[in-house]
Amino acid sequence: MKLQQLRYLVAVVDHELNITAAAQALFTSQPGVSKQIKLLEDELSLQLFVRKGKSLDSLTEAGKEIAARGRKILIEVDNIKSLSEQMAGASKGELVVATTHTQGRYVLPDLIEDFHREYPDLAISLHQGTSDRIARQVSDQQADFVIASGHSDLFEDLVTFPIYSWERSILVRPDHPLAQTKKITIEELALYPIISYTHSFDEDSDLANAFRKARIDPNVVFTAEDPDVIKTYVRKGIGVGVIACVAFDPVRDSDLVAIRVPHLFPLCTTWIGYRKDRFLRDYMRAFIEMMVPDFDRDCICEAVDGSVPRTRAAKVVRLVQPALPDQPKKPGLLGAHAGTQRATGVPVPD
């Protein structure tokens, strides 16, 4: 049995049993992948796939078990390589962070700049997408870390630490009727078309639950992953925007009115997570420390070992409230690194 055969097997599984796609991802030929998988089956005296003609239809029970174990072996091979590079003093490498558009655009830029200053030989790559998509990227080893918001069940297979909590804001044009409303009710909000994030109004989402509790069916006319796209369509007068408060910049978005609505929707928490079986190089630990300053290296090691709960990261996390136009920047993660957002302490949500 060769590591190459296990790598080919896992690649075929990850590409939904499409051998051609797996071969392209592996920079090899389709016949070569097919041959190595057949050799693996012959050596093990097991059929790993159910075949229909020349196509793979599904994994057999043996195939599922061997693919899962092969994946663990490949992860440990990568961990050994990372460990050897670190022990050899190699400072070069790549840090891949999967995150949402909001985090990538409004929270991470200054942090990444500071981190790059500390590790100038390290390449940094951001993969952007929805929370569920980027969580899968870390699970599938396409990224080292995920930084996202949403329900914690997206991160059940990862070691996760809460970074900060935030409110949602309502965005309207200055001439909109809601711009003059001191405290918006959910009934008043429902009178207007709504523009928000992709999946914000999925059946089990906080927004959907809030309207469902009020027995109101919201008129969601447009959704997008990027908050800047949402703001563009709010400016067009297509609807009322519902976005993360960190995505509102009082200077760049001075032509819009941001309205606080903490009474309408619950707080959201942004997390950083990584695979439990991932070897963390020194620069990866440093990245976590930068994102979660209250969490030191000893606590990170304890979390990896499973000896402390993930919410040990911080009993109190930062609450980011909507920005104020005349407020100066403050030092720290969510002061200097998140525009003029205000940060206060709040308990970590379960």
Buried (B, 14 or more C-beta within 10 A) or exposed (E): EEEBBBBBBBBBBBBEBBBEBBBBBBEBEBEBBBEBBEBBBEEEEBEBBEEEEEEBEEBBEBBEEBBEEBBEBBBEEBBEEBEEBBEEEEEEBEBBBBBBBBBBBBBBBBBBEEBBEEBEEBEBEBBBBBBEBBBBBBBEBEBBBBBBBBBBEBBEBBBBBBBBBBBBBBBBBEEBEBBEBEEBEBEEBBEBBBBBBBBBBEEEBBBBBBBEEBEBEBEBBBBBBBBBBBBBBBBEEBBBBBBBBBBBBBEEBEEBBBBBBBEBBBBBBBBBBBBEBBBBBEBBBBBBBBBBEBBEEEBBEBBBEEEBEBBBBBEEBBBBBBBEEEEEEBEEBBBBBBBBBBBEEBEBEE
